[in-house]
Amino acid sequence: MVDYVGIRAIDGLLVHLENLLKDSRVALELGQRGVNASIVLLVAQGLTSYLRGEKARAVEDWETAAEEVRARLLWSERPKD
């Protein structure tokens, strides 16, 4: 595979994104918006895998993330007693 400057730039951005998502302050801010940083990190890792040609791993990460989001959504929409 040819290594293009644009692909390296995207890879660098994704590494930066992963580092930000691992920062507790960022996780706290996301949490205040109802967003789980671990799920976002999993989605970002799936994108990284996909861009590297690791499609099966990307699908696994995205399916896991989708299941987590779905479960949290259903939990938040449950009838309250």
PESUL-V316693 format. One line per field, one symbol per residue. psi: psi as a letter, one per 40 degrees, with the letter a starting at -180 (. if undefined). A space follows every 10 residues. Layout:
psi=???
//
This chain:
psi=hhhidddddd dddddddddd dehddddddd ddefhhdddd dddddddddd deegdddddd dddddddddd ddddddeihh .
//
